[in-house]
Amino acid sequence: MSKLLRYTLVSEGFAEYQFIPAYMEWAAKQIGDLQVVKNDIQIAITKNPSLSKVLQEAATLCARSFADDRKPCHLFIAGIDLDETDFTDDLEIHGKRMHELKEKMGKVYRQYEERTILYVPIQAIDCWVHYAQHNATANSLESTGKDETKKKVYGVKNPDRQRIEKVVRETAAKADFAKLAKQSRSFADFHKQITAFLEQYSKQQ
């Protein structure tokens, strides 16, 4: 019987809720006999969640996830966009954004740090989707502005929720995530964290 891992995902857009679960399914298969399930604790997405909402609600949703005895949560994932480029050698700007989210989560992050993974796509997650759609060289797409990337990914500058979810769902279903980790440094950072966590979790009794 497959080992179950239940996780919470908190993000600032529609694309994340299609892309990240597809990636998690793929990542679990790389580990072996592991089943991942996203629970229903998240920011309400009747309208597009925002950066401010993630920063405001991440700590509360994290604490609620790990306090739910009915559906025990094993992993909390939260992400916000960088909203700019980062060509520094050590991803310094990316690191500052990550630190900002940690600081907003405060003592809740420190309490659950070993079971919390944060991610920050350079520019926006649309950049990850763009890489997954194209055979682009490493770190070559981040210099493209967010609006231009969005238009290339979705075909229009201001896609609605239905178009975003459809395009991302179809892209993620056939994405080469191992290759994406070589194309995007910010995705590689996320992928490294997830892989390490899943490997450790799979060995626990």
Beta strands, then each sheet from edge to edge (+ up, - down):
strand 1: 3-10
strand 2: 34-38
strand 3: 75-79
strand 4: 116-119
sheet 1: 2+ 1+ 3+ 4+
end
